[in-house]
Every structure is written in structure tokens, then in C-alpha cells.
Amino acid sequence: MARLLALSQKDDGKLFTWGWNEHGMCATGDENNVVRPTQVKAVSNLLSVDGGAGAGHCFILCQDKD
């Protein structure tokens, strides 16, 4: 898999990642590559408002749902 990582946010604020995961940046709890969009459960109790990804890194800006 190429060194590409993607982030996507649904209208309801749920965040999904997929792609190269050598350093765990897909936030799936392991370092296996993610071949299809997978919800980031670590922030499921928060509203993701922004994010970005690049070679070897990923960030998510969140706020409380309240």
C-alpha cells in the first residue's frame, strides 16, 4: 500500500480513517493497513470539527457534543 492516509467526516460528526497505518495513525489500535473506511472509536463521544493527514501523521480537532 502506498503511504497514503485518508480522513472523512460524516454530517453527524462521525470520523472515519483508512489507508497506510504503519505508525498507528488510523487510530484503530494496531498498525495494520486499513483497506476500507473505519470509524475512529476513540473520539466517538466527541464531535470532530477538523482534521488532516499526511505521510506518517494524522490529527483531529474535536469538541464536546454538548
PyMOL Python script that loads the backbone (N, CA, C, O; Angstrom):
from pymol import cmd

cmd.read_pdbstr("""\
ATOM      1  N   MET A   1       0.856  -1.174   0.000  1.00  0.00           N
ATOM      2  CA  MET A   1       0.000   0.000   0.000  1.00  0.00           C
ATOM      3  C   MET A   1       0.898   1.231   0.000  1.00  0.00           C
ATOM      4  O   MET A   1       1.891   1.292   0.725  1.00  0.00           O
ATOM      5  N   ALA A   2       0.541   2.189  -0.807  1.00  0.00           N
ATOM      6  CA  ALA A   2       1.283   3.448  -0.836  1.00  0.00           C
ATOM      7  C   ALA A   2       1.156   4.150   0.509  1.00  0.00           C
ATOM      8  O   ALA A   2       0.274   3.818   1.301  1.00  0.00           O
ATOM      9  N   ARG A   3       2.003   5.087   0.765  1.00  0.00           N
ATOM     10  CA  ARG A   3       1.978   5.812   2.044  1.00  0.00           C
ATOM     11  C   ARG A   3       0.928   6.910   2.007  1.00  0.00           C
ATOM     12  O   ARG A   3       1.245   8.096   2.101  1.00  0.00           O
ATOM     13  N   LEU A   4      -0.308   6.504   1.869  1.00  0.00           N
ATOM     14  CA  LEU A   4      -1.428   7.432   1.821  1.00  0.00           C
ATOM     15  C   LEU A   4      -2.411   7.111   2.927  1.00  0.00           C
ATOM     16  O   LEU A   4      -2.648   5.947   3.248  1.00  0.00           O
ATOM     17  N   LEU A   5      -2.973   8.145   3.498  1.00  0.00           N
ATOM     18  CA  LEU A   5      -3.940   8.018   4.578  1.00  0.00           C
ATOM     19  C   LEU A   5      -5.058   9.003   4.308  1.00  0.00           C
ATOM     20  O   LEU A   5      -4.804  10.125   3.869  1.00  0.00           O
ATOM     21  N   ALA A   6      -6.285   8.602   4.565  1.00  0.00           N
ATOM     22  CA  ALA A   6      -7.422   9.490   4.331  1.00  0.00           C
ATOM     23  C   ALA A   6      -8.276   9.605   5.584  1.00  0.00           C
ATOM     24  O   ALA A   6      -8.374   8.671   6.381  1.00  0.00           O
ATOM     25  N   LEU A   7      -8.893  10.773   5.737  1.00  0.00           N
ATOM     26  CA  LEU A   7      -9.870  11.049   6.789  1.00  0.00           C
ATOM     27  C   LEU A   7     -11.149  11.491   6.116  1.00  0.00           C
ATOM     28  O   LEU A   7     -11.116  12.179   5.096  1.00  0.00           O
ATOM     29  N   SER A   8     -12.270  11.099   6.680  1.00  0.00           N
ATOM     30  CA  SER A   8     -13.563  11.549   6.171  1.00  0.00           C
ATOM     31  C   SER A   8     -14.502  11.740   7.351  1.00  0.00           C
ATOM     32  O   SER A   8     -14.493  10.955   8.299  1.00  0.00           O
ATOM     33  N   GLN A   9     -15.303  12.778   7.285  1.00  0.00           N
ATOM     34  CA  GLN A   9     -16.258  13.065   8.354  1.00  0.00           C
ATOM     35  C   GLN A   9     -17.666  13.069   7.782  1.00  0.00           C
ATOM     36  O   GLN A   9     -17.936  13.728   6.777  1.00  0.00           O
ATOM     37  N   LYS A  10     -18.560  12.331   8.426  1.00  0.00           N
ATOM     38  CA  LYS A  10     -19.963  12.331   8.023  1.00  0.00           C
ATOM     39  C   LYS A  10     -20.656  13.571   8.580  1.00  0.00           C
ATOM     40  O   LYS A  10     -20.126  14.241   9.466  1.00  0.00           O
ATOM     41  N   ASP A  11     -21.826  13.867   8.065  1.00  0.00           N
ATOM     42  CA  ASP A  11     -22.595  15.027   8.526  1.00  0.00           C
ATOM     43  C   ASP A  11     -22.910  14.972  10.018  1.00  0.00           C
ATOM     44  O   ASP A  11     -23.065  16.012  10.658  1.00  0.00           O
ATOM     45  N   ASP A  12     -23.006  13.757  10.577  1.00  0.00           N
ATOM     46  CA  ASP A  12     -23.314  13.625  12.005  1.00  0.00           C
ATOM     47  C   ASP A  12     -22.070  13.743  12.889  1.00  0.00           C
ATOM     48  O   ASP A  12     -22.162  13.575  14.105  1.00  0.00           O
ATOM     49  N   GLY A  13     -20.908  14.030  12.291  1.00  0.00           N
ATOM     50  CA  GLY A  13     -19.676  14.220  13.044  1.00  0.00           C
ATOM     51  C   GLY A  13     -18.835  12.973  13.208  1.00  0.00           C
ATOM     52  O   GLY A  13     -17.718  13.063  13.717  1.00  0.00           O
ATOM     53  N   LYS A  14     -19.324  11.806  12.796  1.00  0.00           N
ATOM     54  CA  LYS A  14     -18.527  10.582  12.906  1.00  0.00           C
ATOM     55  C   LYS A  14     -17.332  10.680  11.967  1.00  0.00           C
ATOM     56  O   LYS A  14     -17.446  11.145  10.833  1.00  0.00           O
ATOM     57  N   LEU A  15     -16.182  10.231  12.466  1.00  0.00           N
ATOM     58  CA  LEU A  15     -14.938  10.325  11.727  1.00  0.00           C
ATOM     59  C   LEU A  15     -14.479   8.941  11.300  1.00  0.00           C
ATOM     60  O   LEU A  15     -14.564   7.983  12.068  1.00  0.00           O
ATOM     61  N   PHE A  16     -13.995   8.844  10.075  1.00  0.00           N
ATOM     62  CA  PHE A  16     -13.513   7.586   9.513  1.00  0.00           C
ATOM     63  C   PHE A  16     -12.108   7.786   8.957  1.00  0.00           C
ATOM     64  O   PHE A  16     -11.791   8.845   8.416  1.00  0.00           O
ATOM     65  N   THR A  17     -11.267   6.762   9.094  1.00  0.00           N
ATOM     66  CA  THR A  17      -9.930   6.778   8.513  1.00  0.00           C
ATOM     67  C   THR A  17      -9.708   5.498   7.739  1.00  0.00           C
ATOM     68  O   THR A  17     -10.368   4.487   7.981  1.00  0.00           O
ATOM     69  N   TRP A  18      -8.768   5.549   6.800  1.00  0.00           N
ATOM     70  CA  TRP A  18      -8.338   4.354   6.097  1.00  0.00           C
ATOM     71  C   TRP A  18      -7.037   4.661   5.378  1.00  0.00           C
ATOM     72  O   TRP A  18      -6.704   5.817   5.119  1.00  0.00           O
ATOM     73  N   GLY A  19      -6.305   3.590   5.062  1.00  0.00           N
ATOM     74  CA  GLY A  19      -5.052   3.740   4.330  1.00  0.00           C
ATOM     75  C   GLY A  19      -3.865   3.172   5.079  1.00  0.00           C
ATOM     76  O   GLY A  19      -3.989   2.240   5.873  1.00  0.00           O
ATOM     77  N   TRP A  20      -2.705   3.762   4.803  1.00  0.00           N
ATOM     78  CA  TRP A  20      -1.437   3.336   5.386  1.00  0.00           C
ATOM     79  C   TRP A  20      -1.470   3.590   6.886  1.00  0.00           C
ATOM     80  O   TRP A  20      -1.820   4.685   7.328  1.00  0.00           O
ATOM     81  N   ASN A  21      -1.108   2.581   7.663  1.00  0.00           N
ATOM     82  CA  ASN A  21      -1.251   2.664   9.119  1.00  0.00           C
ATOM     83  C   ASN A  21      -0.004   2.156   9.838  1.00  0.00           C
ATOM     84  O   ASN A  21      -0.100   1.649  10.956  1.00  0.00           O
ATOM     85  N   GLU A  22       1.150   2.284   9.217  1.00  0.00           N
ATOM     86  CA  GLU A  22       2.387   1.733   9.771  1.00  0.00           C
ATOM     87  C   GLU A  22       2.700   2.254  11.169  1.00  0.00           C
ATOM     88  O   GLU A  22       3.286   1.531  11.974  1.00  0.00           O
ATOM     89  N   HIS A  23       2.328   3.472  11.469  1.00  0.00           N
ATOM     90  CA  HIS A  23       2.614   4.065  12.775  1.00  0.00           C
ATOM     91  C   HIS A  23       1.360   4.201  13.639  1.00  0.00           C
ATOM     92  O   HIS A  23       1.390   4.888  14.661  1.00  0.00           O
ATOM     93  N   GLY A  24       0.256   3.553  13.243  1.00  0.00           N
ATOM     94  CA  GLY A  24      -0.971   3.589  14.027  1.00  0.00           C
ATOM     95  C   GLY A  24      -1.796   4.845  13.851  1.00  0.00           C
ATOM     96  O   GLY A  24      -2.677   5.124  14.665  1.00  0.00           O
ATOM     97  N   MET A  25      -1.526   5.614  12.799  1.00  0.00           N
ATOM     98  CA  MET A  25      -2.209   6.905  12.656  1.00  0.00           C
ATOM     99  C   MET A  25      -3.668   6.795  12.232  1.00  0.00           C
ATOM    100  O   MET A  25      -4.368   7.808  12.208  1.00  0.00           O
ATOM    101  N   CYS A  26      -4.150   5.598  11.898  1.00  0.00           N
ATOM    102  CA  CYS A  26      -5.585   5.421  11.613  1.00  0.00           C
ATOM    103  C   CYS A  26      -6.395   5.248  12.897  1.00  0.00           C
ATOM    104  O   CYS A  26      -7.622   5.166  12.849  1.00  0.00           O
ATOM    105  N   ALA A  27      -5.724   5.192  14.030  1.00  0.00           N
ATOM    106  CA  ALA A  27      -6.367   5.107  15.351  1.00  0.00           C
ATOM    107  C   ALA A  27      -7.268   3.888  15.496  1.00  0.00           C
ATOM    108  O   ALA A  27      -8.354   3.965  16.070  1.00  0.00           O
ATOM    109  N   THR A  28      -6.797   2.757  14.965  1.00  0.00           N
ATOM    110  CA  THR A  28      -7.555   1.512  15.074  1.00  0.00           C
ATOM    111  C   THR A  28      -7.047   0.616  16.198  1.00  0.00           C
ATOM    112  O   THR A  28      -7.624  -0.440  16.457  1.00  0.00           O
ATOM    113  N   GLY A  29      -5.972   1.027  16.865  1.00  0.00           N
ATOM    114  CA  GLY A  29      -5.425   0.232  17.955  1.00  0.00           C
ATOM    115  C   GLY A  29      -4.344  -0.736  17.520  1.00  0.00           C
ATOM    116  O   GLY A  29      -3.812  -1.480  18.344  1.00  0.00           O
ATOM    117  N   ASP A  30      -4.009  -0.739  16.232  1.00  0.00           N
ATOM    118  CA  ASP A  30      -2.928  -1.582  15.739  1.00  0.00           C
ATOM    119  C   ASP A  30      -2.208  -0.837  14.617  1.00  0.00           C
ATOM    120  O   ASP A  30      -2.467   0.342  14.379  1.00  0.00           O
ATOM    121  N   GLU A  31      -1.301  -1.539  13.929  1.00  0.00           N
ATOM    122  CA  GLU A  31      -0.559  -0.907  12.839  1.00  0.00           C
ATOM    123  C   GLU A  31      -0.827  -1.588  11.506  1.00  0.00           C
ATOM    124  O   GLU A  31      -0.028  -1.467  10.578  1.00  0.00           O
ATOM    125  N   ASN A  32      -1.951  -2.307  11.399  1.00  0.00           N
ATOM    126  CA  ASN A  32      -2.324  -2.940  10.136  1.00  0.00           C
ATOM    127  C   ASN A  32      -2.944  -1.903   9.210  1.00  0.00           C
ATOM    128  O   ASN A  32      -3.712  -1.050   9.657  1.00  0.00           O
ATOM    129  N   ASN A  33      -2.613  -1.971   7.913  1.00  0.00           N
ATOM    130  CA  ASN A  33      -3.227  -1.067   6.952  1.00  0.00           C
ATOM    131  C   ASN A  33      -4.735  -1.253   6.956  1.00  0.00           C
ATOM    132  O   ASN A  33      -5.223  -2.366   7.155  1.00  0.00           O
ATOM    133  N   VAL A  34      -5.466  -0.190   6.741  1.00  0.00           N
ATOM    134  CA  VAL A  34      -6.929  -0.201   6.792  1.00  0.00           C
ATOM    135  C   VAL A  34      -7.434  -0.040   5.360  1.00  0.00           C
ATOM    136  O   VAL A  34      -7.238   1.008   4.745  1.00  0.00           O
ATOM    137  N   VAL A  35      -8.088  -1.082   4.827  1.00  0.00           N
ATOM    138  CA  VAL A  35      -8.446  -1.088   3.408  1.00  0.00           C
ATOM    139  C   VAL A  35      -9.804  -0.472   3.095  1.00  0.00           C
ATOM    140  O   VAL A  35     -10.107  -0.205   1.932  1.00  0.00           O
ATOM    141  N   ARG A  36     -10.623  -0.243   4.114  1.00  0.00           N
ATOM    142  CA  ARG A  36     -11.914   0.423   3.875  1.00  0.00           C
ATOM    143  C   ARG A  36     -12.180   1.396   5.020  1.00  0.00           C
ATOM    144  O   ARG A  36     -11.663   1.204   6.120  1.00  0.00           O
ATOM    145  N   PRO A  37     -12.973   2.429   4.783  1.00  0.00           N
ATOM    146  CA  PRO A  37     -13.248   3.414   5.827  1.00  0.00           C
ATOM    147  C   PRO A  37     -13.699   2.750   7.132  1.00  0.00           C
ATOM    148  O   PRO A  37     -14.617   1.930   7.138  1.00  0.00           O
ATOM    149  N   THR A  38     -13.043   3.115   8.228  1.00  0.00           N
ATOM    150  CA  THR A  38     -13.306   2.541   9.543  1.00  0.00           C
ATOM    151  C   THR A  38     -13.493   3.673  10.542  1.00  0.00           C
ATOM    152  O   THR A  38     -12.681   4.596  10.609  1.00  0.00           O
ATOM    153  N   GLN A  39     -14.574   3.594  11.322  1.00  0.00           N
ATOM    154  CA  GLN A  39     -14.864   4.663  12.275  1.00  0.00           C
ATOM    155  C   GLN A  39     -13.790   4.739  13.358  1.00  0.00           C
ATOM    156  O   GLN A  39     -13.335   3.717  13.873  1.00  0.00           O
ATOM    157  N   VAL A  40     -13.396   5.957  13.691  1.00  0.00           N
ATOM    158  CA  VAL A  40     -12.441   6.202  14.769  1.00  0.00           C
ATOM    159  C   VAL A  40     -13.230   6.212  16.073  1.00  0.00           C
ATOM    160  O   VAL A  40     -13.858   7.212  16.421  1.00  0.00           O
ATOM    161  N   LYS A  41     -13.193   5.094  16.789  1.00  0.00           N
ATOM    162  CA  LYS A  41     -13.990   4.944  18.011  1.00  0.00           C
ATOM    163  C   LYS A  41     -13.426   5.756  19.169  1.00  0.00           C
ATOM    164  O   LYS A  41     -14.162   6.089  20.098  1.00  0.00           O
ATOM    165  N   ALA A  42     -12.136   6.083  19.135  1.00  0.00           N
ATOM    166  CA  ALA A  42     -11.505   6.817  20.239  1.00  0.00           C
ATOM    167  C   ALA A  42     -12.109   8.196  20.440  1.00  0.00           C
ATOM    168  O   ALA A  42     -12.004   8.760  21.529  1.00  0.00           O
ATOM    169  N   VAL A  43     -12.739   8.748  19.413  1.00  0.00           N
ATOM    170  CA  VAL A  43     -13.349  10.081  19.530  1.00  0.00           C
ATOM    171  C   VAL A  43     -14.857  10.029  19.299  1.00  0.00           C
ATOM    172  O   VAL A  43     -15.465  11.048  18.972  1.00  0.00           O
ATOM    173  N   SER A  44     -15.462   8.861  19.465  1.00  0.00           N
ATOM    174  CA  SER A  44     -16.895   8.717  19.173  1.00  0.00           C
ATOM    175  C   SER A  44     -17.780   9.511  20.133  1.00  0.00           C
ATOM    176  O   SER A  44     -18.930   9.804  19.809  1.00  0.00           O
ATOM    177  N   ASN A  45     -17.260   9.862  21.308  1.00  0.00           N
ATOM    178  CA  ASN A  45     -18.043  10.659  22.257  1.00  0.00           C
ATOM    179  C   ASN A  45     -17.818  12.160  22.058  1.00  0.00           C
ATOM    180  O   ASN A  45     -18.337  12.972  22.824  1.00  0.00           O
ATOM    181  N   LEU A  46     -17.049  12.525  21.034  1.00  0.00           N
ATOM    182  CA  LEU A  46     -16.758  13.922  20.721  1.00  0.00           C
ATOM    183  C   LEU A  46     -17.239  14.248  19.313  1.00  0.00           C
ATOM    184  O   LEU A  46     -17.518  13.345  18.523  1.00  0.00           O
ATOM    185  N   LEU A  47     -17.335  15.509  19.007  1.00  0.00           N
ATOM    186  CA  LEU A  47     -17.682  15.967  17.665  1.00  0.00           C
ATOM    187  C   LEU A  47     -16.394  16.391  16.981  1.00  0.00           C
ATOM    188  O   LEU A  47     -15.736  17.333  17.421  1.00  0.00           O
ATOM    189  N   SER A  48     -16.033  15.701  15.909  1.00  0.00           N
ATOM    190  CA  SER A  48     -14.830  16.105  15.183  1.00  0.00           C
ATOM    191  C   SER A  48     -15.176  17.303  14.312  1.00  0.00           C
ATOM    192  O   SER A  48     -16.153  17.272  13.565  1.00  0.00           O
ATOM    193  N   VAL A  49     -14.380  18.351  14.409  1.00  0.00           N
ATOM    194  CA  VAL A  49     -14.673  19.582  13.674  1.00  0.00           C
ATOM    195  C   VAL A  49     -13.654  19.872  12.583  1.00  0.00           C
ATOM    196  O   VAL A  49     -13.923  20.675  11.689  1.00  0.00           O
ATOM    197  N   ASP A  50     -12.486  19.233  12.640  1.00  0.00           N
ATOM    198  CA  ASP A  50     -11.481  19.437  11.611  1.00  0.00           C
ATOM    199  C   ASP A  50     -10.444  18.337  11.743  1.00  0.00           C
ATOM    200  O   ASP A  50     -10.375  17.664  12.771  1.00  0.00           O
ATOM    201  N   GLY A  51      -9.665  18.160  10.740  1.00  0.00           N
ATOM    202  CA  GLY A  51      -8.624  17.154  10.791  1.00  0.00           C
ATOM    203  C   GLY A  51      -7.776  17.205   9.547  1.00  0.00           C
ATOM    204  O   GLY A  51      -8.083  17.918   8.592  1.00  0.00           O
ATOM    205  N   GLY A  52      -6.716  16.449   9.571  1.00  0.00           N
ATOM    206  CA  GLY A  52      -5.833  16.382   8.426  1.00  0.00           C
ATOM    207  C   GLY A  52      -4.934  15.173   8.531  1.00  0.00           C
ATOM    208  O   GLY A  52      -4.778  14.589   9.604  1.00  0.00           O
ATOM    209  N   ALA A  53      -4.346  14.803   7.414  1.00  0.00           N
ATOM    210  CA  ALA A  53      -3.474  13.641   7.388  1.00  0.00           C
ATOM    211  C   ALA A  53      -2.405  13.848   6.332  1.00  0.00           C
ATOM    212  O   ALA A  53      -2.605  14.559   5.347  1.00  0.00           O
ATOM    213  N   GLY A  54      -1.282  13.222   6.555  1.00  0.00           N
ATOM    214  CA  GLY A  54      -0.187  13.253   5.603  1.00  0.00           C
ATOM    215  C   GLY A  54       0.659  12.015   5.805  1.00  0.00           C
ATOM    216  O   GLY A  54       0.257  11.087   6.505  1.00  0.00           O
ATOM    217  N   ALA A  55       1.820  12.001   5.197  1.00  0.00           N
ATOM    218  CA  ALA A  55       2.701  10.841   5.309  1.00  0.00           C
ATOM    219  C   ALA A  55       3.151  10.669   6.759  1.00  0.00           C
ATOM    220  O   ALA A  55       3.941  11.466   7.263  1.00  0.00           O
ATOM    221  N   GLY A  56       2.658   9.646   7.418  1.00  0.00           N
ATOM    222  CA  GLY A  56       3.088   9.318   8.770  1.00  0.00           C
ATOM    223  C   GLY A  56       2.445  10.093   9.894  1.00  0.00           C
ATOM    224  O   GLY A  56       2.893   9.989  11.036  1.00  0.00           O
ATOM    225  N   HIS A  57       1.404  10.873   9.614  1.00  0.00           N
ATOM    226  CA  HIS A  57       0.756  11.594  10.706  1.00  0.00           C
ATOM    227  C   HIS A  57      -0.719  11.829  10.411  1.00  0.00           C
ATOM    228  O   HIS A  57      -1.170  11.737   9.270  1.00  0.00           O
ATOM    229  N   CYS A  58      -1.453  12.135  11.474  1.00  0.00           N
ATOM    230  CA  CYS A  58      -2.882  12.407  11.380  1.00  0.00           C
ATOM    231  C   CYS A  58      -3.258  13.252  12.594  1.00  0.00           C
ATOM    232  O   CYS A  58      -2.717  13.048  13.681  1.00  0.00           O
ATOM    233  N   PHE A  59      -4.185  14.203  12.417  1.00  0.00           N
ATOM    234  CA  PHE A  59      -4.666  14.956  13.570  1.00  0.00           C
ATOM    235  C   PHE A  59      -6.164  15.164  13.453  1.00  0.00           C
ATOM    236  O   PHE A  59      -6.714  15.217  12.352  1.00  0.00           O
ATOM    237  N   ILE A  60      -6.819  15.282  14.603  1.00  0.00           N
ATOM    238  CA  ILE A  60      -8.261  15.501  14.667  1.00  0.00           C
ATOM    239  C   ILE A  60      -8.512  16.585  15.704  1.00  0.00           C
ATOM    240  O   ILE A  60      -8.034  16.492  16.835  1.00  0.00           O
ATOM    241  N   LEU A  61      -9.252  17.601  15.324  1.00  0.00           N
ATOM    242  CA  LEU A  61      -9.660  18.659  16.241  1.00  0.00           C
ATOM    243  C   LEU A  61     -11.095  18.367  16.643  1.00  0.00           C
ATOM    244  O   LEU A  61     -11.971  18.269  15.784  1.00  0.00           O
ATOM    245  N   CYS A  62     -11.346  18.225  17.946  1.00  0.00           N
ATOM    246  CA  CYS A  62     -12.665  17.827  18.442  1.00  0.00           C
ATOM    247  C   CYS A  62     -13.198  18.826  19.459  1.00  0.00           C
ATOM    248  O   CYS A  62     -12.460  19.635  20.020  1.00  0.00           O
ATOM    249  N   GLN A  63     -14.507  18.739  19.675  1.00  0.00           N
ATOM    250  CA  GLN A  63     -15.150  19.488  20.751  1.00  0.00           C
ATOM    251  C   GLN A  63     -16.209  18.592  21.371  1.00  0.00           C
ATOM    252  O   GLN A  63     -16.639  17.613  20.761  1.00  0.00           O
ATOM    253  N   ASP A  64     -16.633  18.930  22.594  1.00  0.00           N
ATOM    254  CA  ASP A  64     -17.704  18.175  23.243  1.00  0.00           C
ATOM    255  C   ASP A  64     -18.972  18.270  22.414  1.00  0.00           C
ATOM    256  O   ASP A  64     -19.202  19.271  21.736  1.00  0.00           O
ATOM    257  N   LYS A  65     -19.794  17.231  22.467  1.00  0.00           N
ATOM    258  CA  LYS A  65     -21.056  17.238  21.720  1.00  0.00           C
ATOM    259  C   LYS A  65     -22.099  18.148  22.346  1.00  0.00           C
ATOM    260  O   LYS A  65     -23.086  18.493  21.696  1.00  0.00           O
ATOM    261  N   ASP A  66     -21.899  18.539  23.585  1.00  0.00           N
ATOM    262  CA  ASP A  66     -22.888  19.365  24.291  1.00  0.00           C
ATOM    263  C   ASP A  66     -22.981  20.741  23.706  1.00  0.00           C
ATOM    264  O   ASP A  66     -23.764  21.563  24.182  1.00  0.00           O
TER     265      ASP A  66
END
""", "prot")
cmd.dss("prot")
cmd.show_as("cartoon", "prot")
cmd.util.cbc("prot")
cmd.orient("prot")
